[in-house]
């Protein structure tokens, strides 16, 4: 019976963990992409239920998300240099998920707008962490 040296075992463990991290980040990125696109599929029902215009829907899908996504991404990148990236990503994913869920409960344009801003903030906290 041949045993592997400790360095080979550690290397295998590190490789498994690295692929686990890649899979988790890929899953998060895929879900964030779907979350950004889902609003486009729901334009008709949103306009009907919330009585909003095309311009207002454009603000929800574009400006409300992108402005805060960009604005918050800058300090989050700086924060990642000082704190645990893993913890920042975890908080961001939880916040982004909560805001996505709250958007499904929105009964007004303003509530949906705040939810989309929250989604942008939540996604900014994790997307900028792994792009270095």
C-alpha positions in Angstrom: 0.0 0.0 0.0 1.5 3.3 -1.1 0.7 6.5 0.7 0.8 9.9 -1.0 3.2 12.5 0.4 1.6 15.2 2.5 2.3 17.8 -0.2 0.3 15.8 -2.8 -2.6 15.5 -0.4 -2.5 19.3 0.3 -2.3 20.1 -3.4 -5.3 17.9 -4.2 -7.3 19.6 -1.4 -6.3 23.0 -2.6 -7.3 22.1 -6.1 -10.7 20.9 -5.0 -11.3 24.0 -3.0 -10.3 26.2 -5.9 -12.8 24.5 -8.2 -15.4 24.8 -5.5 -14.8 28.5 -5.4 -15.0 28.7 -9.2 -18.3 26.8 -9.2 -19.8 29.0 -6.5 -18.8 32.3 -8.2 -20.0 30.9 -11.6 -23.4 30.1 -10.0 -23.6 33.6 -8.4 -22.7 35.3 -11.7 -25.2 33.2 -13.6 -28.0 34.1 -11.1 -27.0 37.8 -11.2 -27.1 37.8 -15.0 -30.6 36.2 -14.9 -31.7 38.7 -12.3 -30.6 41.6 -14.5 -32.4 40.1 -17.5 -35.7 39.1 -15.8 -37.0 42.7 -15.8 -36.9 42.7 -19.6 -39.2 39.7 -19.7 -41.6 41.3 -17.3 -42.1 44.7 -18.9 -45.7 44.1 -19.9 -46.9 42.8 -16.5 -44.9 45.5 -14.7 -46.4 48.3 -16.9 -49.9 46.9 -16.4 -49.7 46.2 -12.6 -47.8 49.3 -11.6 -49.2 51.7 -14.2 -45.8 52.9 -15.4 -44.5 54.3 -18.6 -41.7 52.9 -20.9 -39.4 55.6 -19.5 -40.0 54.4 -16.0 -39.4 50.8 -16.9 -36.2 51.9 -18.5 -35.1 53.7 -15.3 -35.7 50.5 -13.3 -33.8 48.2 -15.7 -31.0 50.7 -16.4 -30.3 53.7 -14.3 -31.6 52.6 -10.9 -29.5 49.4 -11.1 -26.4 50.6 -13.0 -25.8 53.9 -11.2 -25.8 52.3 -7.7 -24.0 49.2 -9.0 -21.2 51.4 -10.2 -21.2 53.9 -7.3 -21.1 51.2 -4.6 -18.6 49.1 -6.5 -15.8 51.6 -6.0 -15.8 51.6 -2.2 -16.4 47.8 -2.1 -13.2 47.3 -4.0 -11.4 49.4 -1.5 -13.1 47.6 1.4 -12.0 44.2 -0.1 -8.4 45.3 0.4 -9.0 45.7 4.2 -11.6 43.1 5.1 -12.4 39.5 4.3 -13.5 39.1 0.6 -15.4 36.0 1.5 -17.5 37.8 4.1 -18.1 40.8 1.8 -19.3 38.4 -0.9 -21.5 36.5 1.5 -23.1 39.7 2.8 -23.5 41.0 -0.8 -25.2 37.8 -2.0 -27.6 37.7 0.9 -28.5 41.4 0.5 -28.9 41.1 -3.3 -31.1 38.0 -2.8 -33.2 39.8 -0.2 -33.7 42.8 -2.5 -34.6 40.6 -5.5 -37.2 38.9 -3.3 -38.5 42.3 -2.1 -38.9 43.4 -5.7 -41.3 40.6 -6.3 -43.5 42.0 -3.5 -43.4 45.6 -4.7 -46.8 47.2 -5.1 -45.6 50.6 -6.4 -43.0 52.0 -8.9 -41.1 53.5 -6.0 -40.9 50.2 -4.1 -39.7 48.4 -7.1 -37.2 51.2 -7.8 -35.8 50.8 -4.3 -35.6 47.1 -4.7 -33.6 47.5 -8.0 -31.3 49.9 -6.3 -30.7 47.4 -3.6 -30.0 44.7 -6.2 -27.4 46.9 -7.7 -25.8 47.6 -4.3 -25.8 43.9 -3.4 -24.4 42.8 -6.7 -21.7 45.4 -6.5 -20.5 44.1 -3.2 -19.6 40.7 -4.7 -18.9 41.2 -8.4 -16.0 43.5 -7.8 -14.4 41.2 -5.3 -13.4 38.4 -7.6 -12.6 40.5 -10.7 -9.0 41.2 -9.6 
